[in-house]
Amino acid sequence: MDHLINEEVPVLNEARAKDYFYIINAPIVEEPLCHLEMKYLFHKENEDKHFFSAKDIKPSRSPYIKHRMSVIYRADSLEDLIRQLQIHKAAYDSFKFVHFTFDGGELGYDEWIRCVTELGRWIDGEIDMVHPKTTLGATKVQGTWILGEYERNDNRWREHNNKPNTNSHSLKIQVAKALVNIAVGDDINCRLIDPCCGVGTVVIEAVSMGIDVKGYELSWPTAGKAKKNMAFFGYKNVITRGDMHEIKEHFDVAIVDIPYGLFTPVTLEQQKDIITTARRIADKVVIITFEDMEEVIISAGFTIVDRCRMTKGSCKRCISVCY
């Protein structure tokens, strides 16, 4: 990950101290963004594809969290795990085990089948492979056996790809979702603004998470498209057709995708003005640029605390987290 400015945060891998087991995955080009998102969701630096955390983050909150297990039982051996089920008289109305794979997993499929068959014998309840009330996961990681309630990313957020109005240079849905998580971290009660919201890609992701968000767009036609996109998914309109430089409110955080001359007639001075206004209207700003604008951002009075780059072919996006 291309951290230009970063604080070292220790990676905690001790299963016994944690409550949740997460498995993440991202396309190679989006891995820097994924790692930055994990830092702001979990408050620690971690580039592993699986980890334990006490943080309760729903898998579908992130485009990159694929599986999560709420760990209930931990043991050094399968026999010890079975003993715990016996002692605690584990019971569910109906349940099934689900198989999931990850880098570092220590159970092959055949061994996993054998193990969960044995574990299932010591759980009181009906096995229901179609409509279970509880889905369980069991695996072995870092030499430790774990068992708990399993949840996967439902990917419903992908439906936002079907919005009726798009722009060729709009952010991808998963990128917009990750940026919202980087902006608000684990505090969805903060107030968010996207002052150059385009067709509303970022705003839609924020609204879907229950975040108090507003979007501003200078172009009449584009603002109209954003409003139609919101209505298409049944979300209330939070889009204002207006000039961000006239915004009087103050927000906790802003996400600003700087317009670029390749797609929009915009000068460097106009870009500078956007960054300066963003500093005025929000305490924290996540800035997305098509080129390195570090000097411009710093000259506006910001301190850049984290940065990452995503590059695909000739297309580059620079993401700066600023205060």
Contacts in CASP RR format, 6 or more apart in sequence:
PFRMAT RR
TARGET T0000
AUTHOR 0000-0000-0000
METHOD contacts of the structure
MODEL  1
MDHLINEEVPVLNEARAKDYFYIINAPIVEEPLCHLEMKYLFHKENEDKH
FFSAKDIKPSRSPYIKHRMSVIYRADSLEDLIRQLQIHKAAYDSFKFVHF
TFDGGELGYDEWIRCVTELGRWIDGEIDMVHPKTTLGATKVQGTWILGEY
ERNDNRWREHNNKPNTNSHSLKIQVAKALVNIAVGDDINCRLIDPCCGVG
TVVIEAVSMGIDVKGYELSWPTAGKAKKNMAFFGYKNVITRGDMHEIKEH
FDVAIVDIPYGLFTPVTLEQQKDIITTARRIADKVVIITFEDMEEVIISA
GFTIVDRCRMTKGSCKRCISVCY
1 31 0 8 1.000
1 32 0 8 1.000
1 35 0 8 1.000
1 36 0 8 1.000
1 47 0 8 1.000
1 308 0 8 1.000
2 32 0 8 1.000
2 307 0 8 1.000
2 308 0 8 1.000
2 309 0 8 1.000
3 306 0 8 1.000
3 307 0 8 1.000
3 308 0 8 1.000
4 294 0 8 1.000
4 304 0 8 1.000
4 307 0 8 1.000
5 304 0 8 1.000
5 305 0 8 1.000
5 306 0 8 1.000
5 307 0 8 1.000
6 45 0 8 1.000
6 305 0 8 1.000
6 306 0 8 1.000
7 45 0 8 1.000
7 305 0 8 1.000
8 45 0 8 1.000
9 39 0 8 1.000
9 43 0 8 1.000
9 44 0 8 1.000
9 45 0 8 1.000
9 46 0 8 1.000
10 44 0 8 1.000
10 45 0 8 1.000
11 44 0 8 1.000
11 45 0 8 1.000
11 46 0 8 1.000
11 48 0 8 1.000
11 51 0 8 1.000
12 18 0 8 1.000
12 44 0 8 1.000
12 51 0 8 1.000
12 52 0 8 1.000
12 53 0 8 1.000
13 48 0 8 1.000
13 51 0 8 1.000
13 52 0 8 1.000
13 142 0 8 1.000
14 52 0 8 1.000
15 21 0 8 1.000
15 52 0 8 1.000
15 71 0 8 1.000
15 74 0 8 1.000
15 141 0 8 1.000
15 142 0 8 1.000
15 144 0 8 1.000
15 146 0 8 1.000
16 74 0 8 1.000
16 144 0 8 1.000
17 52 0 8 1.000
17 54 0 8 1.000
18 52 0 8 1.000
18 53 0 8 1.000
18 54 0 8 1.000
18 71 0 8 1.000
19 52 0 8 1.000
19 53 0 8 1.000
19 54 0 8 1.000
19 56 0 8 1.000
19 70 0 8 1.000
19 71 0 8 1.000
20 52 0 8 1.000
20 53 0 8 1.000
20 54 0 8 1.000
20 55 0 8 1.000
20 56 0 8 1.000
20 57 0 8 1.000
20 68 0 8 1.000
20 69 0 8 1.000
20 70 0 8 1.000
20 71 0 8 1.000
21 50 0 8 1.000
21 51 0 8 1.000
21 52 0 8 1.000
21 68 0 8 1.000
21 69 0 8 1.000
21 71 0 8 1.000
21 141 0 8 1.000
21 146 0 8 1.000
22 50 0 8 1.000
22 51 0 8 1.000
22 52 0 8 1.000
22 53 0 8 1.000
22 57 0 8 1.000
22 59 0 8 1.000
22 65 0 8 1.000
22 67 0 8 1.000
22 68 0 8 1.000
23 49 0 8 1.000
23 50 0 8 1.000
23 65 0 8 1.000
23 66 0 8 1.000
23 67 0 8 1.000
23 68 0 8 1.000
23 100 0 8 1.000
23 102 0 8 1.000
24 34 0 8 1.000
24 38 0 8 1.000
24 49 0 8 1.000
24 50 0 8 1.000
24 62 0 8 1.000
24 64 0 8 1.000
24 65 0 8 1.000
24 66 0 8 1.000
25 49 0 8 1.000
25 64 0 8 1.000
25 66 0 8 1.000
26 33 0 8 1.000
26 34 0 8 1.000
26 63 0 8 1.000
26 64 0 8 1.000
29 310 0 8 1.000
29 311 0 8 1.000
29 312 0 8 1.000
30 64 0 8 1.000
30 174 0 8 1.000
30 175 0 8 1.000
30 178 0 8 1.000
30 310 0 8 1.000
32 308 0 8 1.000
32 309 0 8 1.000
32 310 0 8 1.000
33 175 0 8 1.000
33 178 0 8 1.000
33 179 0 8 1.000
33 308 0 8 1.000
33 310 0 8 1.000
33 319 0 8 1.000
34 64 0 8 1.000
34 178 0 8 1.000
35 46 0 8 1.000
35 47 0 8 1.000
35 308 0 8 1.000
36 178 0 8 1.000
36 182 0 8 1.000
36 306 0 8 1.000
36 308 0 8 1.000
36 319 0 8 1.000
36 321 0 8 1.000
37 62 0 8 1.000
37 64 0 8 1.000
37 178 0 8 1.000
37 181 0 8 1.000
37 182 0 8 1.000
38 46 0 8 1.000
38 62 0 8 1.000
38 64 0 8 1.000
39 45 0 8 1.000
39 46 0 8 1.000
39 306 0 8 1.000
40 181 0 8 1.000
40 182 0 8 1.000
40 183 0 8 1.000
40 185 0 8 1.000
40 186 0 8 1.000
40 321 0 8 1.000
41 55 0 8 1.000
41 57 0 8 1.000
41 61 0 8 1.000
41 62 0 8 1.000
41 181 0 8 1.000
41 185 0 8 1.000
41 186 0 8 1.000
42 51 0 8 1.000
42 53 0 8 1.000
42 55 0 8 1.000
42 57 0 8 1.000
42 186 0 8 1.000
43 55 0 8 1.000
43 186 0 8 1.000
44 53 0 8 1.000
49 102 0 8 1.000
49 103 0 8 1.000
50 102 0 8 1.000
50 103 0 8 1.000
50 104 0 8 1.000
50 105 0 8 1.000
50 141 0 8 1.000
52 71 0 8 1.000
55 186 0 8 1.000
57 65 0 8 1.000
57 68 0 8 1.000
57 186 0 8 1.000
58 68 0 8 1.000
58 151 0 8 1.000
59 65 0 8 1.000
59 66 0 8 1.000
59 67 0 8 1.000
59 68 0 8 1.000
59 151 0 8 1.000
59 152 0 8 1.000
59 153 0 8 1.000
59 154 0 8 1.000
60 153 0 8 1.000
60 154 0 8 1.000
60 155 0 8 1.000
60 156 0 8 1.000
60 157 0 8 1.000
61 181 0 8 1.000
61 209 0 8 1.000
62 153 0 8 1.000
62 177 0 8 1.000
62 178 0 8 1.000
62 181 0 8 1.000
63 153 0 8 1.000
63 157 0 8 1.000
63 173 0 8 1.000
63 174 0 8 1.000
63 177 0 8 1.000
63 178 0 8 1.000
64 174 0 8 1.000
64 178 0 8 1.000
65 153 0 8 1.000
66 100 0 8 1.000
66 152 0 8 1.000
66 153 0 8 1.000
67 100 0 8 1.000
67 102 0 8 1.000
67 150 0 8 1.000
67 151 0 8 1.000
67 152 0 8 1.000
67 153 0 8 1.000
68 150 0 8 1.000
68 151 0 8 1.000
68 152 0 8 1.000
69 137 0 8 1.000
69 139 0 8 1.000
69 146 0 8 1.000
69 148 0 8 1.000
69 149 0 8 1.000
69 150 0 8 1.000
69 151 0 8 1.000
70 148 0 8 1.000
70 149 0 8 1.000
70 151 0 8 1.000
71 146 0 8 1.000
71 147 0 8 1.000
71 148 0 8 1.000
72 147 0 8 1.000
72 148 0 8 1.000
72 149 0 8 1.000
73 81 0 8 1.000
73 84 0 8 1.000
73 85 0 8 1.000
73 88 0 8 1.000
73 90 0 8 1.000
73 145 0 8 1.000
73 146 0 8 1.000
73 147 0 8 1.000
73 148 0 8 1.000
74 81 0 8 1.000
74 144 0 8 1.000
74 145 0 8 1.000
74 146 0 8 1.000
75 81 0 8 1.000
75 83 0 8 1.000
75 84 0 8 1.000
75 144 0 8 1.000
75 145 0 8 1.000
76 143 0 8 1.000
76 144 0 8 1.000
76 145 0 8 1.000
77 145 0 8 1.000
78 115 0 8 1.000
78 118 0 8 1.000
78 119 0 8 1.000
78 145 0 8 1.000
80 145 0 8 1.000
81 119 0 8 1.000
81 138 0 8 1.000
81 145 0 8 1.000
81 147 0 8 1.000
82 118 0 8 1.000
82 119 0 8 1.000
82 122 0 8 1.000
85 119 0 8 1.000
85 122 0 8 1.000
85 123 0 8 1.000
85 147 0 8 1.000
86 122 0 8 1.000
89 124 0 8 1.000
90 122 0 8 1.000
90 123 0 8 1.000
90 124 0 8 1.000
91 123 0 8 1.000
91 124 0 8 1.000
91 125 0 8 1.000
92 123 0 8 1.000
92 124 0 8 1.000
92 125 0 8 1.000
92 132 0 8 1.000
92 133 0 8 1.000
92 134 0 8 1.000
92 136 0 8 1.000
93 125 0 8 1.000
93 126 0 8 1.000
93 133 0 8 1.000
93 134 0 8 1.000
94 125 0 8 1.000
94 126 0 8 1.000
94 127 0 8 1.000
94 128 0 8 1.000
94 131 0 8 1.000
94 132 0 8 1.000
94 133 0 8 1.000
94 134 0 8 1.000
95 123 0 8 1.000
95 125 0 8 1.000
95 126 0 8 1.000
95 127 0 8 1.000
95 128 0 8 1.000
95 132 0 8 1.000
95 133 0 8 1.000
95 134 0 8 1.000
95 135 0 8 1.000
95 136 0 8 1.000
96 127 0 8 1.000
96 128 0 8 1.000
96 129 0 8 1.000
96 132 0 8 1.000
96 135 0 8 1.000
96 136 0 8 1.000
97 116 0 8 1.000
97 119 0 8 1.000
97 120 0 8 1.000
97 135 0 8 1.000
97 136 0 8 1.000
97 137 0 8 1.000
97 138 0 8 1.000
98 135 0 8 1.000
98 136 0 8 1.000
98 137 0 8 1.000
98 150 0 8 1.000
98 152 0 8 1.000
99 109 0 8 1.000
99 112 0 8 1.000
99 113 0 8 1.000
100 137 0 8 1.000
100 139 0 8 1.000
100 150 0 8 1.000
100 152 0 8 1.000
104 141 0 8 1.000
105 139 0 8 1.000
105 140 0 8 1.000
105 141 0 8 1.000
106 139 0 8 1.000
106 140 0 8 1.000
106 141 0 8 1.000
106 143 0 8 1.000
107 115 0 8 1.000
107 139 0 8 1.000
107 140 0 8 1.000
112 138 0 8 1.000
112 139 0 8 1.000
115 138 0 8 1.000
116 137 0 8 1.000
116 138 0 8 1.000
119 138 0 8 1.000
119 147 0 8 1.000
120 127 0 8 1.000
123 136 0 8 1.000
134 149 0 8 1.000
135 149 0 8 1.000
135 150 0 8 1.000
135 151 0 8 1.000
136 147 0 8 1.000
136 148 0 8 1.000
136 149 0 8 1.000
136 150 0 8 1.000
137 147 0 8 1.000
137 148 0 8 1.000
137 149 0 8 1.000
137 150 0 8 1.000
138 145 0 8 1.000
138 146 0 8 1.000
138 147 0 8 1.000
138 148 0 8 1.000
139 145 0 8 1.000
139 146 0 8 1.000
140 146 0 8 1.000
157 173 0 8 1.000
157 177 0 8 1.000
157 205 0 8 1.000
157 208 0 8 1.000
158 173 0 8 1.000
159 233 0 8 1.000
160 173 0 8 1.000
160 201 0 8 1.000
160 204 0 8 1.000
160 205 0 8 1.000
160 208 0 8 1.000
160 233 0 8 1.000
161 173 0 8 1.000
163 199 0 8 1.000
163 201 0 8 1.000
163 204 0 8 1.000
163 229 0 8 1.000
163 232 0 8 1.000
163 233 0 8 1.000
164 228 0 8 1.000
164 229 0 8 1.000
164 232 0 8 1.000
165 199 0 8 1.000
165 225 0 8 1.000
165 226 0 8 1.000
165 228 0 8 1.000
165 229 0 8 1.000
166 199 0 8 1.000
167 198 0 8 1.000
167 199 0 8 1.000
167 222 0 8 1.000
167 263 0 8 1.000
168 263 0 8 1.000
169 260 0 8 1.000
169 262 0 8 1.000
169 263 0 8 1.000
170 198 0 8 1.000
170 199 0 8 1.000
170 201 0 8 1.000
171 179 0 8 1.000
171 201 0 8 1.000
171 202 0 8 1.000
171 257 0 8 1.000
171 288 0 8 1.000
173 201 0 8 1.000
173 205 0 8 1.000
175 310 0 8 1.000
175 317 0 8 1.000
176 201 0 8 1.000
176 202 0 8 1.000
176 204 0 8 1.000
176 205 0 8 1.000
177 205 0 8 1.000
179 202 0 8 1.000
179 255 0 8 1.000
179 286 0 8 1.000
179 288 0 8 1.000
179 319 0 8 1.000
180 192 0 8 1.000
180 202 0 8 1.000
180 205 0 8 1.000
180 206 0 8 1.000
180 209 0 8 1.000
180 211 0 8 1.000
180 255 0 8 1.000
182 286 0 8 1.000
182 319 0 8 1.000
182 321 0 8 1.000
183 192 0 8 1.000
183 253 0 8 1.000
183 254 0 8 1.000
183 255 0 8 1.000
183 284 0 8 1.000
183 286 0 8 1.000
184 190 0 8 1.000
184 192 0 8 1.000
184 206 0 8 1.000
184 211 0 8 1.000
184 252 0 8 1.000
184 253 0 8 1.000
188 209 0 8 1.000
188 210 0 8 1.000
188 211 0 8 1.000
189 212 0 8 1.000
190 211 0 8 1.000
190 212 0 8 1.000
190 252 0 8 1.000
190 253 0 8 1.000
191 212 0 8 1.000
191 213 0 8 1.000
191 251 0 8 1.000
191 252 0 8 1.000
191 253 0 8 1.000
192 206 0 8 1.000
192 211 0 8 1.000
192 212 0 8 1.000
192 213 0 8 1.000
192 214 0 8 1.000
192 251 0 8 1.000
192 252 0 8 1.000
192 253 0 8 1.000
192 254 0 8 1.000
192 255 0 8 1.000
193 213 0 8 1.000
193 214 0 8 1.000
193 215 0 8 1.000
193 216 0 8 1.000
193 247 0 8 1.000
193 249 0 8 1.000
193 251 0 8 1.000
193 253 0 8 1.000
193 254 0 8 1.000
193 255 0 8 1.000
193 281 0 8 1.000
193 282 0 8 1.000
194 200 0 8 1.000
194 202 0 8 1.000
194 203 0 8 1.000
194 206 0 8 1.000
194 213 0 8 1.000
194 214 0 8 1.000
194 215 0 8 1.000
194 216 0 8 1.000
194 254 0 8 1.000
194 255 0 8 1.000
194 256 0 8 1.000
194 257 0 8 1.000
195 215 0 8 1.000
195 216 0 8 1.000
195 244 0 8 1.000
195 247 0 8 1.000
195 254 0 8 1.000
195 256 0 8 1.000
195 274 0 8 1.000
195 277 0 8 1.000
195 278 0 8 1.000
195 281 0 8 1.000
196 216 0 8 1.000
196 217 0 8 1.000
196 218 0 8 1.000
196 244 0 8 1.000
196 256 0 8 1.000
196 257 0 8 1.000
196 258 0 8 1.000
196 259 0 8 1.000
196 274 0 8 1.000
197 203 0 8 1.000
197 215 0 8 1.000
197 216 0 8 1.000
197 217 0 8 1.000
197 226 0 8 1.000
197 239 0 8 1.000
198 217 0 8 1.000
198 219 0 8 1.000
198 222 0 8 1.000
198 223 0 8 1.000
198 225 0 8 1.000
198 226 0 8 1.000
199 222 0 8 1.000
199 225 0 8 1.000
199 226 0 8 1.000
199 229 0 8 1.000
200 215 0 8 1.000
200 217 0 8 1.000
200 226 0 8 1.000
200 229 0 8 1.000
200 230 0 8 1.000
200 239 0 8 1.000
202 255 0 8 1.000
202 257 0 8 1.000
203 213 0 8 1.000
203 214 0 8 1.000
203 215 0 8 1.000
203 226 0 8 1.000
203 230 0 8 1.000
203 238 0 8 1.000
203 239 0 8 1.000
204 229 0 8 1.000
204 230 0 8 1.000
204 233 0 8 1.000
204 235 0 8 1.000
206 213 0 8 1.000
207 213 0 8 1.000
207 230 0 8 1.000
207 235 0 8 1.000
207 236 0 8 1.000
207 238 0 8 1.000
208 233 0 8 1.000
208 235 0 8 1.000
213 238 0 8 1.000
214 238 0 8 1.000
214 239 0 8 1.000
214 240 0 8 1.000
214 249 0 8 1.000
214 251 0 8 1.000
215 226 0 8 1.000
215 238 0 8 1.000
215 239 0 8 1.000
215 240 0 8 1.000
216 239 0 8 1.000
216 240 0 8 1.000
216 241 0 8 1.000
216 242 0 8 1.000
216 243 0 8 1.000
216 244 0 8 1.000
216 247 0 8 1.000
217 223 0 8 1.000
217 224 0 8 1.000
217 226 0 8 1.000
217 239 0 8 1.000
217 240 0 8 1.000
217 241 0 8 1.000
217 242 0 8 1.000
218 241 0 8 1.000
218 242 0 8 1.000
218 243 0 8 1.000
218 244 0 8 1.000
219 241 0 8 1.000
220 241 0 8 1.000
223 239 0 8 1.000
223 240 0 8 1.000
223 241 0 8 1.000
223 242 0 8 1.000
224 239 0 8 1.000
224 241 0 8 1.000
226 239 0 8 1.000
227 237 0 8 1.000
227 239 0 8 1.000
230 236 0 8 1.000
230 237 0 8 1.000
230 238 0 8 1.000
230 239 0 8 1.000
231 237 0 8 1.000
244 274 0 8 1.000
244 277 0 8 1.000
244 278 0 8 1.000
244 281 0 8 1.000
245 273 0 8 1.000
245 277 0 8 1.000
247 277 0 8 1.000
247 281 0 8 1.000
249 281 0 8 1.000
250 281 0 8 1.000
250 282 0 8 1.000
250 283 0 8 1.000
251 281 0 8 1.000
251 282 0 8 1.000
251 283 0 8 1.000
252 282 0 8 1.000
252 283 0 8 1.000
252 284 0 8 1.000
253 282 0 8 1.000
253 283 0 8 1.000
253 284 0 8 1.000
253 285 0 8 1.000
253 286 0 8 1.000
254 278 0 8 1.000
254 281 0 8 1.000
254 282 0 8 1.000
254 284 0 8 1.000
254 285 0 8 1.000
254 286 0 8 1.000
255 285 0 8 1.000
255 286 0 8 1.000
255 288 0 8 1.000
256 274 0 8 1.000
256 275 0 8 1.000
256 278 0 8 1.000
256 285 0 8 1.000
256 286 0 8 1.000
256 287 0 8 1.000
256 288 0 8 1.000
257 288 0 8 1.000
258 271 0 8 1.000
258 274 0 8 1.000
258 275 0 8 1.000
258 287 0 8 1.000
258 288 0 8 1.000
258 289 0 8 1.000
258 290 0 8 1.000
258 293 0 8 1.000
259 266 0 8 1.000
259 270 0 8 1.000
259 271 0 8 1.000
259 274 0 8 1.000
260 266 0 8 1.000
260 289 0 8 1.000
260 290 0 8 1.000
260 291 0 8 1.000
262 290 0 8 1.000
268 296 0 8 1.000
271 293 0 8 1.000
271 296 0 8 1.000
272 296 0 8 1.000
272 299 0 8 1.000
272 300 0 8 1.000
275 287 0 8 1.000
275 293 0 8 1.000
275 296 0 8 1.000
275 297 0 8 1.000
275 300 0 8 1.000
275 302 0 8 1.000
276 300 0 8 1.000
278 285 0 8 1.000
278 287 0 8 1.000
278 300 0 8 1.000
279 285 0 8 1.000
279 300 0 8 1.000
279 301 0 8 1.000
279 302 0 8 1.000
279 322 0 8 1.000
283 323 0 8 1.000
284 321 0 8 1.000
284 322 0 8 1.000
284 323 0 8 1.000
285 302 0 8 1.000
285 321 0 8 1.000
285 322 0 8 1.000
285 323 0 8 1.000
286 319 0 8 1.000
286 320 0 8 1.000
286 321 0 8 1.000
286 322 0 8 1.000
287 293 0 8 1.000
287 297 0 8 1.000
287 319 0 8 1.000
287 320 0 8 1.000
287 322 0 8 1.000
288 317 0 8 1.000
288 318 0 8 1.000
288 319 0 8 1.000
289 317 0 8 1.000
289 318 0 8 1.000
289 320 0 8 1.000
290 316 0 8 1.000
290 317 0 8 1.000
290 318 0 8 1.000
291 316 0 8 1.000
291 318 0 8 1.000
292 318 0 8 1.000
293 318 0 8 1.000
293 320 0 8 1.000
294 304 0 8 1.000
294 307 0 8 1.000
294 320 0 8 1.000
297 304 0 8 1.000
297 320 0 8 1.000
297 322 0 8 1.000
298 304 0 8 1.000
302 320 0 8 1.000
302 322 0 8 1.000
302 323 0 8 1.000
303 322 0 8 1.000
303 323 0 8 1.000
304 320 0 8 1.000
304 321 0 8 1.000
304 322 0 8 1.000
305 321 0 8 1.000
305 322 0 8 1.000
305 323 0 8 1.000
306 320 0 8 1.000
306 321 0 8 1.000
307 318 0 8 1.000
307 319 0 8 1.000
307 320 0 8 1.000
307 321 0 8 1.000
308 318 0 8 1.000
308 319 0 8 1.000
309 316 0 8 1.000
309 317 0 8 1.000
309 318 0 8 1.000
309 319 0 8 1.000
310 316 0 8 1.000
310 317 0 8 1.000
310 319 0 8 1.000
311 317 0 8 1.000
END
